[in-house]
Amino acid sequence: MGMALASTIAPDKSFATIELKINFFHRVCEVRLRAEGRLVQRGHTIGYVECEIMDEDGRVIAKASSTCMALRGERARGR
């Protein structure tokens, strides 16, 4: 999810997660997982992203969502 949002902001800016939610639907052990994140909404200050985590058969294992806040200037430095 972070990469989906990070790909839309300038290199001198950053962001911080202000809310994160994950729903787990299935237990997995020793299986390769694939995550697909997407930017749902991005404003000047707040962004919302979602992600689906799937197993090798395409079964949805978990879903996540996050609200992030853009950081600029001194707040973004070093992040």
PAPA-958626 format. One record per residue: residue in three letters; residue number from 1; x, y, z of N, C-alpha, C, CB in turn. Coordinates in nm, 4 decimals. Glycine has a CB too. Example, Ala and Ser with C-alpha at 12.3 -4.5 7.8 and 13.67 -1.06 7.14 Angstrom:
2
<'Ala', 1, <1.3190, -0.5690, 0.7800>, <1.2300, -0.4500, 0.7800>, <1.3200, -0.3300, 0.7800>, <1.1308, -0.4473, 0.9046>>
<'Ser', 2, <1.2850, -0.2250, 0.7080>, <1.3670, -0.1060, 0.7140>, <1.2900, 0.0030, 0.7870>, <1.4084, -0.0598, 0.5725>>
# end
This chain:
79
<'Met', 1, <0.0834, -0.1179, 0.0000>, <0.0000, 0.0000, 0.0000>, <0.0877, 0.1241, 0.0000>, <-0.0948, -0.0001, 0.1206>>
<'Gly', 2, <0.1942, 0.1184, 0.0778>, <0.2843, 0.2331, 0.0846>, <0.3440, 0.2666, -0.0503>, <0.3948, 0.2070, 0.1837>>
<'Met', 3, <0.3806, 0.1662, -0.1265>, <0.4389, 0.1912, -0.2586>, <0.3355, 0.2511, -0.3541>, <0.4958, 0.0610, -0.3175>>
<'Ala', 4, <0.2099, 0.2113, -0.3428>, <0.1049, 0.2683, -0.4276>, <0.0930, 0.4179, -0.4030>, <-0.0304, 0.1988, -0.4014>>
<'Leu', 5, <0.1022, 0.4586, -0.2771>, <0.0940, 0.6010, -0.2447>, <0.2251, 0.6724, -0.2764>, <0.0583, 0.6200, -0.0969>>
<'Ala', 6, <0.3376, 0.6108, -0.2389>, <0.4690, 0.6732, -0.2602>, <0.4950, 0.7035, -0.4076>, <0.5795, 0.5826, -0.2064>>
<'Ser', 7, <0.4402, 0.6226, -0.4968>, <0.4624, 0.6440, -0.6401>, <0.3935, 0.7699, -0.6923>, <0.4135, 0.5237, -0.7181>>
<'Thr', 8, <0.3095, 0.8328, -0.6097>, <0.2359, 0.9521, -0.6547>, <0.2887, 1.0814, -0.5940>, <0.0896, 0.9379, -0.6209>>
<'Ile', 9, <0.3919, 1.0729, -0.5094>, <0.4406, 1.1952, -0.4443>, <0.5822, 1.2289, -0.4891>, <0.4364, 1.1799, -0.2918>>
<'Ala', 10, <0.6177, 1.3554, -0.4782>, <0.7492, 1.4046, -0.5195>, <0.8582, 1.3452, -0.4296>, <0.7536, 1.5597, -0.5148>>
<'Pro', 11, <0.9805, 1.3310, -0.4833>, <1.0905, 1.2716, -0.4058>, <1.1243, 1.3453, -0.2762>, <1.2130, 1.2657, -0.4907>>
<'Asp', 12, <1.0964, 1.4746, -0.2682>, <1.1292, 1.5507, -0.1473>, <1.0155, 1.5496, -0.0447>, <1.1629, 1.6943, -0.1842>>
<'Lys', 13, <0.9106, 1.4756, -0.0724>, <0.7978, 1.4659, 0.0197>, <0.7883, 1.3228, 0.0720>, <0.6650, 1.5085, -0.0498>>
<'Ser', 14, <0.7120, 1.3028, 0.1779>, <0.6937, 1.1712, 0.2360>, <0.5513, 1.1617, 0.2903>, <0.7988, 1.1440, 0.3478>>
<'Phe', 15, <0.5230, 1.0548, 0.3624>, <0.3907, 1.0399, 0.4233>, <0.4018, 0.9550, 0.5490>, <0.2904, 0.9765, 0.3235>>
<'Ala', 16, <0.3007, 0.9642, 0.6320>, <0.2925, 0.8845, 0.7547>, <0.1564, 0.8169, 0.7581>, <0.3147, 0.9730, 0.8824>>
<'Thr', 17, <0.1535, 0.6940, 0.8051>, <0.0283, 0.6212, 0.8217>, <-0.0415, 0.6735, 0.9463>, <0.0530, 0.4675, 0.8315>>
<'Ile', 18, <-0.1686, 0.7124, 0.9300>, <-0.2443, 0.7599, 1.0460>, <-0.3544, 0.6617, 1.0855>, <-0.3051, 0.8968, 1.0167>>
<'Glu', 19, <-0.3803, 0.5627, 1.0005>, <-0.4779, 0.4582, 1.0337>, <-0.4466, 0.3376, 0.9478>, <-0.6258, 0.5068, 1.0113>>
<'Leu', 20, <-0.4542, 0.2181, 1.0070>, <-0.4274, 0.0942, 0.9352>, <-0.5228, -0.0129, 0.9843>, <-0.2804, 0.0495, 0.9535>>
<'Lys', 21, <-0.5856, -0.0831, 0.8903>, <-0.6787, -0.1900, 0.9263>, <-0.6494, -0.3107, 0.8383>, <-0.8277, -0.1438, 0.9104>>
<'Ile', 22, <-0.6470, -0.4287, 0.9001>, <-0.6257, -0.5528, 0.8259>, <-0.7291, -0.6546, 0.8712>, <-0.4808, -0.6072, 0.8466>>
<'Asn', 23, <-0.7968, -0.7158, 0.7752>, <-0.8885, -0.8260, 0.8017>, <-0.8253, -0.9535, 0.7471>, <-1.0296, -0.8003, 0.7376>>
<'Phe', 24, <-0.8109, -1.0538, 0.8330>, <-0.7551, -1.1829, 0.7934>, <-0.8693, -1.2820, 0.7737>, <-0.6538, -1.2354, 0.8996>>
<'Phe', 25, <-0.8707, -1.3492, 0.6587>, <-0.9788, -1.4417, 0.6270>, <-0.9377, -1.5879, 0.6372>, <-1.0299, -1.4141, 0.4893>>
<'His', 26, <-0.8111, -1.6165, 0.6098>, <-0.7630, -1.7546, 0.6108>, <-0.6254, -1.7615, 0.6755>, <-0.7581, -1.8120, 0.4675>>
<'Arg', 27, <-0.5990, -1.8722, 0.7403>, <-0.4676, -1.8992, 0.7965>, <-0.3824, -1.9624, 0.6870>, <-0.4770, -1.9921, 0.9225>>
<'Val', 28, <-0.2557, -1.9249, 0.6795>, <-0.1654, -1.9848, 0.5809>, <-0.0339, -2.0227, 0.6485>, <-0.1400, -1.8871, 0.4625>>
<'Cys', 29, <0.0278, -2.1275, 0.5960>, <0.1585, -2.1728, 0.6430>, <0.2414, -2.2116, 0.5213>, <0.1452, -2.2930, 0.7431>>
<'Glu', 30, <0.3611, -2.1583, 0.5127>, <0.4556, -2.1956, 0.4076>, <0.3941, -2.1906, 0.2677>, <0.5089, -2.3343, 0.4342>>
<'Val', 31, <0.3380, -2.0774, 0.2335>, <0.2798, -2.0580, 0.1004>, <0.3258, -1.9222, 0.0481>, <0.1224, -2.0668, 0.1043>>
<'Arg', 32, <0.3433, -1.9133, -0.0812>, <0.3810, -1.7859, -0.1426>, <0.2564, -1.6989, -0.1539>, <0.4469, -1.8076, -0.2831>>
<'Leu', 33, <0.2694, -1.5735, -0.1084>, <0.1576, -1.4791, -0.1130>, <0.1893, -1.3664, -0.2096>, <0.1271, -1.4226, 0.0275>>
<'Arg', 34, <0.0838, -1.3068, -0.2643>, <0.0978, -1.1912, -0.3535>, <0.0087, -1.0801, -0.2995>, <0.0597, -1.2274, -0.5024>>
<'Ala', 35, <0.0639, -0.9601, -0.2933>, <-0.0117, -0.8442, -0.2458>, <-0.0286, -0.7457, -0.3612>, <0.0599, -0.7761, -0.1245>>
<'Glu', 36, <-0.1486, -0.6933, -0.3751>, <-0.1779, -0.5914, -0.4765>, <-0.2365, -0.4688, -0.4073>, <-0.2764, -0.6462, -0.5853>>
<'Gly', 37, <-0.1594, -0.3605, -0.4077>, <-0.2047, -0.2365, -0.3463>, <-0.2532, -0.1394, -0.4523>, <-0.0930, -0.1733, -0.2635>>
<'Arg', 38, <-0.3500, -0.0560, -0.4140>, <-0.3986, 0.0452, -0.5081>, <-0.4376, 0.1713, -0.4334>, <-0.5185, -0.0080, -0.5893>>
<'Leu', 39, <-0.4101, 0.2820, -0.4974>, <-0.4486, 0.4122, -0.4443>, <-0.5959, 0.4348, -0.4781>, <-0.3582, 0.5271, -0.5025>>
<'Val', 40, <-0.6773, 0.4563, -0.3770>, <-0.8208, 0.4782, -0.3972>, <-0.8503, 0.6265, -0.4110>, <-0.9021, 0.4185, -0.2809>>
<'Gln', 41, <-0.7917, 0.7068, -0.3212>, <-0.8177, 0.8509, -0.3211>, <-0.6943, 0.9225, -0.2672>, <-0.9444, 0.8857, -0.2357>>
<'Arg', 42, <-0.6538, 1.0286, -0.3344>, <-0.5423, 1.1087, -0.2859>, <-0.5781, 1.2555, -0.2965>, <-0.4131, 1.0781, -0.3647>>
<'Gly', 43, <-0.5795, 1.3203, -0.1826>, <-0.6011, 1.4642, -0.1785>, <-0.4681, 1.5344, -0.1558>, <-0.7025, 1.5020, -0.0682>>
<'His', 44, <-0.4743, 1.6625, -0.1245>, <-0.3530, 1.7409, -0.1005>, <-0.2805, 1.6935, 0.0256>, <-0.3876, 1.8900, -0.0885>>
<'Thr', 45, <-0.3555, 1.6535, 0.1273>, <-0.2965, 1.6135, 0.2548>, <-0.3208, 1.4669, 0.2903>, <-0.3505, 1.7004, 0.3642>>
<'Ile', 46, <-0.4364, 1.4132, 0.2576>, <-0.4743, 1.2780, 0.2992>, <-0.4884, 1.1856, 0.1786>, <-0.6054, 1.2812, 0.3788>>
<'Gly', 47, <-0.4394, 1.0622, 0.1942>, <-0.4545, 0.9598, 0.0917>, <-0.5128, 0.8333, 0.1528>, <-0.3194, 0.9298, 0.0241>>
<'Tyr', 48, <-0.5846, 0.7569, 0.0716>, <-0.6457, 0.6316, 0.1168>, <-0.6048, 0.5218, 0.0196>, <-0.8024, 0.6436, 0.1262>>
<'Val', 49, <-0.5502, 0.4124, 0.0739>, <-0.5037, 0.3011, -0.0090>, <-0.5618, 0.1703, 0.0428>, <-0.3491, 0.2946, -0.0109>>
<'Glu', 50, <-0.5721, 0.0727, -0.0467>, <-0.6222, -0.0599, -0.0115>, <-0.5289, -0.1655, -0.0688>, <-0.7671, -0.0805, -0.0634>>
<'Cys', 51, <-0.5377, -0.2857, -0.0118>, <-0.4528, -0.3953, -0.0562>, <-0.5258, -0.5279, -0.0383>, <-0.3195, -0.3960, 0.0211>>
<'Glu', 52, <-0.5076, -0.6184, -0.1330>, <-0.5540, -0.7563, -0.1209>, <-0.4328, -0.8477, -0.1198>, <-0.6515, -0.7939, -0.2368>>
<'Ile', 53, <-0.4333, -0.9445, -0.0293>, <-0.3274, -1.0436, -0.0210>, <-0.3878, -1.1771, -0.0626>, <-0.2650, -1.0505, 0.1235>>
<'Met', 54, <-0.3274, -1.2408, -0.1637>, <-0.3806, -1.3644, -0.2198>, <-0.2779, -1.4760, -0.2131>, <-0.4251, -1.3428, -0.3640>>
<'Asp', 55, <-0.3263, -1.6000, -0.2071>, <-0.2354, -1.7139, -0.2107>, <-0.2079, -1.7530, -0.3557>, <-0.2941, -1.8336, -0.1319>>
<'Glu', 56, <-0.1343, -1.8621, -0.3742>, <-0.0949, -1.9059, -0.5082>, <-0.2133, -1.9417, -0.5974>, <-0.0033, -2.0244, -0.4977>>
<'Asp', 57, <-0.3277, -1.9777, -0.5363>, <-0.4481, -2.0137, -0.6123>, <-0.5398, -1.8949, -0.6382>, <-0.5249, -2.1210, -0.5389>>
<'Gly', 58, <-0.5002, -1.7756, -0.5937>, <-0.5818, -1.6569, -0.6136>, <-0.6855, -1.6346, -0.5055>, <-0.6495, -1.6650, -0.7445>>
<'Arg', 59, <-0.6843, -1.7162, -0.4019>, <-0.7798, -1.7019, -0.2914>, <-0.7384, -1.5823, -0.2053>, <-0.7867, -1.8332, -0.2052>>
<'Val', 60, <-0.8336, -1.4952, -0.1732>, <-0.8043, -1.3771, -0.0913>, <-0.7819, -1.4225, 0.0530>, <-0.9207, -1.2715, -0.0997>>
<'Ile', 61, <-0.6618, -1.3969, 0.1026>, <-0.6221, -1.4348, 0.2376>, <-0.6508, -1.3218, 0.3358>, <-0.4735, -1.4723, 0.2415>>
<'Ala', 62, <-0.6316, -1.1980, 0.2917>, <-0.6527, -1.0819, 0.3789>, <-0.6764, -0.9582, 0.2942>, <-0.5316, -1.0603, 0.4733>>
<'Lys', 63, <-0.7387, -0.8595, 0.3552>, <-0.7566, -0.7279, 0.2933>, <-0.7109, -0.6238, 0.3946>, <-0.9066, -0.7035, 0.2492>>
<'Ala', 64, <-0.6486, -0.5194, 0.3429>, <-0.5996, -0.4130, 0.4295>, <-0.6380, -0.2782, 0.3704>, <-0.4463, -0.4230, 0.4484>>
<'Ser', 65, <-0.6484, -0.1785, 0.4578>, <-0.6714, -0.0419, 0.4126>, <-0.5927, 0.0515, 0.5040>, <-0.8243, -0.0063, 0.4127>>
<'Ser', 66, <-0.5572, 0.1654, 0.4501>, <-0.4768, 0.2601, 0.5261>, <-0.5092, 0.4034, 0.4848>, <-0.3274, 0.2314, 0.5067>>
<'Thr', 67, <-0.5093, 0.4902, 0.5833>, <-0.5198, 0.6338, 0.5599>, <-0.3836, 0.6934, 0.5925>, <-0.6348, 0.6997, 0.6466>>
<'Cys', 68, <-0.3329, 0.7766, 0.5021>, <-0.1996, 0.8345, 0.5188>, <-0.2057, 0.9863, 0.5064>, <-0.1016, 0.7763, 0.4150>>
<'Met', 69, <-0.1106, 1.0522, 0.5728>, <-0.1021, 1.1978, 0.5694>, <0.0285, 1.2385, 0.5015>, <-0.1109, 1.2576, 0.7130>>
<'Ala', 70, <0.0194, 1.3312, 0.4082>, <0.1369, 1.3816, 0.3380>, <0.2236, 1.4632, 0.4333>, <0.0953, 1.4669, 0.2162>>
<'Leu', 71, <0.3556, 1.4465, 0.4187>, <0.4517, 1.5238, 0.4977>, <0.5342, 1.6079, 0.4029>, <0.5431, 1.4311, 0.5838>>
<'Arg', 72, <0.5544, 1.7326, 0.4383>, <0.6294, 1.8251, 0.3542>, <0.7351, 1.8956, 0.4370>, <0.5357, 1.9275, 0.2879>>
<'Gly', 73, <0.8323, 1.9544, 0.3710>, <0.9332, 2.0364, 0.4367>, <1.0079, 1.9594, 0.5446>, <0.8690, 2.1592, 0.4967>>
<'Glu', 74, <1.0230, 2.0213, 0.6607>, <1.1006, 1.9621, 0.7711>, <1.0407, 1.8294, 0.8178>, <1.1077, 2.0598, 0.8891>>
<'Arg', 75, <0.9107, 1.8158, 0.8127>, <0.8452, 1.6921, 0.8581>, <0.8789, 1.5735, 0.7673>, <0.6929, 1.7116, 0.8635>>
<'Ala', 76, <0.9091, 1.5997, 0.6412>, <0.9412, 1.4927, 0.5466>, <1.0906, 1.4592, 0.5443>, <0.8957, 1.5318, 0.4073>>
<'Arg', 77, <1.1722, 1.5478, 0.5957>, <1.3171, 1.5304, 0.5890>, <1.3595, 1.4040, 0.6639>, <1.3891, 1.6537, 0.6472>>
<'Gly', 78, <1.4403, 1.3206, 0.5963>, <1.4942, 1.2004, 0.6585>, <1.4010, 1.0813, 0.6618>, <1.5343, 1.2314, 0.7947>>
<'Arg', 79, <1.2870, 1.0900, 0.5991>, <1.1910, 0.9786, 0.6000>, <1.1989, 0.9016, 0.4708>, <1.0480, 1.0290, 0.6222>>
# end
